[in-house]
Amino acid sequence: MEEIRDNLLARIAEAECEGWLGEIEGLRISLAGAEDKLVRIDQRSSRAIDLGMPGRAAGPVHSAMPAQRRT
């Protein structure tokens, strides 16, 4: 998304240099959408998610393999 934003900024600069006034407005609308999306992505990634601690099994834990006898 950052690459898209950077590309839009470059295209806006080019359109301004070339005097493509109609193109500039459309690119600015797209840029606003890209920046809004980046803000929402940042907000979601900054939220802490508590997954909780895994519970322990009740009682002793037994191996599925039988114990080996010493001879």
C-alpha positions in Angstrom: 0.0 0.0 0.0 2.9 2.3 0.7 4.3 1.7 -2.8 0.9 2.6 -4.3 0.9 5.8 -2.2 4.4 6.7 -3.4 3.5 6.0 -7.0 0.5 8.2 -6.7 2.6 11.0 -5.3 5.0 10.7 -8.2 2.2 10.7 -10.7 0.6 13.8 -9.2 4.0 15.6 -9.4 4.3 14.6 -13.0 0.7 15.7 -13.8 1.4 19.1 -12.2 4.6 19.6 -14.2 2.7 18.6 -17.4 -0.3 20.7 -16.6 -2.7 17.8 -16.7 -5.3 19.4 -14.4 -8.0 16.8 -14.9 -5.6 14.0 -14.1 -4.5 15.6 -10.9 -7.9 15.6 -9.3 -8.5 11.8 -9.9 -5.0 11.0 -8.6 -5.6 13.1 -5.4 -8.8 11.1 -4.8 -6.9 7.9 -5.2 -4.2 9.1 -2.9 -6.7 10.0 -0.2 -8.1 6.5 -0.4 -4.6 4.9 -0.2 -3.7 7.1 2.8 -7.0 6.2 4.6 -6.3 2.5 4.0 -2.8 2.9 5.5 -4.2 4.6 8.6 -6.7 1.7 9.1 -4.0 -0.9 8.6 -1.8 0.9 11.2 -4.7 1.1 13.7 -5.5 -2.6 13.3 -1.9 -3.7 13.7 -1.4 -1.6 16.8 -4.2 -3.3 18.7 -3.1 -5.9 21.2 -4.9 -9.2 21.0 -5.1 -11.2 24.1 -5.1 -14.9 23.2 -5.0 -15.9 26.8 -2.8 -18.5 28.4 -3.3 -22.1 27.4 -4.8 -24.2 30.2 -3.1 -27.1 31.8 -4.6 -30.6 31.5 -6.3 -31.8 34.7 -4.2 -34.4 36.6 -0.8 -35.8 35.7 0.4 -35.9 32.2 1.1 -39.5 30.9 3.2 -40.4 28.0 1.6 -42.3 25.2 4.7 -44.5 25.1 5.0 -47.2 27.8 7.9 -46.8 30.2 11.0 -48.9 29.4 12.0 -51.5 32.0 15.6 -51.5 33.2 17.2 -54.9 33.2 
